Amino acid sequence: MKKIDKLFIKAYLGPFILTTVIVVFIFLMRFLMMYFNEFIGKDLGLPVFAKLFMFFSLITVPTALPLATLLATLMCFGNLGEHTELTAMKSAGIPLSRLIVPTFMMSLLVGIGSFFYNNYVNPWANLKGYSLLWDVKTTKMTLNIQEGIFYKEIPGYRIKVQEKLADGKTMKNVIVYDHTSNNGNKNITIADSGKMYTMYNDNYLIFELFNGRNYIEHQNSFNTYDETQFTKNFFKKNKIVFSLESFGIKRTSEDQFRYHEYMKNIAELTQKIDSSKIEIGKSINAQTEQIKAQNSYLFKKYKGIDSTNIVKIKPGLWIQKKIEEAKIGNRGAEMEEYALSHIQNLKSQVETDMNIITNKNKDIWRSDVERWHKLTMAFSCLVFFLIGASLGSIIKKGGFGMPVLISISFFIFYYVLMQLGDKYAKEGLIPVIVGVWLPNFILLLIGLFLVKKASNDARLFENDTYFAVINKTAVIFNKIFNKQKLEQTVK
């Protein structure tokens, strides 16, 4: 390896590692802001949050690598250009195509690693991360009984505490509605004061109440007039035990999430697509046979004079008989109503069958989009490398200023194109291969154009270049205007 290659690799690796970490952190903060309300007040504990952040950090890596490649390449060539090292190499006769070789090989390794990561690590991280996120979202908030508000999170009970003292345990004016029997407000406990605490590793909540009354309304099953019996009990001390089994996170079986295309690798997605195609073929055959069985006359074939099979009712005496029967009484109107009803039923059946087939096709399109993304996300690293290398050598600005602005602009453009392409492909409006490859194709053309300009040392981002074009345009317009003015004066 030559010294020039070591120089470029060293200038590339540092920014790449740093920008990858920064981009993953930014995407992770975006995830945290999206689901922030789901985490509040659930007392999940540090291990759960650590797992959640780890899994979603792994999930964001495929999206972060193209942006990190673009930013690192821009900073690499921008820093070398800013310190005139890139200019010195070009002056020595080394073309840009030779200078980008070491960083291209590094980006190629990143793209290959991204492909295998997308195919093996990302489906596993999606399964672990989204299953854990589902459990977090379905977890109840921690026990938090507030003053003057009915607390409804304990199944079967409604609790109201008028006042809570500073110790967080002592309560004043407590009301407890027992709905465990599903018979309305027929079991009510009222107390002047009480204490609450938990037992057995916070699995049970104890309400120790003082100086209270318990009201119970019983249905008298021996009385034919449905009279009720009312019981009133006084107590100085009473304990009510509430189960907290419904609180705390409970893990759902990961097998319930494996159906989604995000949780599958290429082999599994291919198997799913093939299975769906077989199911569609069987469904079409079954639906066709069903329609044929219900409409036997419609599908009778008769060999015509030109020896071609055409759909035609075979002539015979039975037709005349049917016509004569239709003329008797109201048979004609009845037959018309029957035919109209039959056609409407057939139309409804066909629409239902088409909806079933369309939904199965959408499953295939979604799976196919995800299968292609294993490759397109990896290929985008090379596309962004071309853009970053050419722009860095043209702009000749390092650091996090201009490179960050340009990188984010290109990445947003790419992301918007990818979302539009995925949406149209999943709806079947365009072929899947067109939808998934369109963003890379457009950016590849931009990258090749910029590489050509960078090889010719084009001054695309220098103000004097555009000022010169504007001045030339202004001179041309002035000449045209003066010529027209002169012609009008002569006339």
PyMOL commands that set and color helices and strands:
alter all, ss='L'
color gray80, all
select helices_A, chain A and resi 3-34+36-39+46-82+85-91+96-99+101-137+254-257+261-263+266-294+317-326+331-395+402-426+432-455+463-490
alter helices_A, ss='H'
color red, helices_A
select strands_A, chain A and resi 157-164+170-178+187-199+204-219+228-243+301-303+309-311
alter strands_A, ss='S'
color yellow, strands_A
deselect
rebuild
show_as cartoon
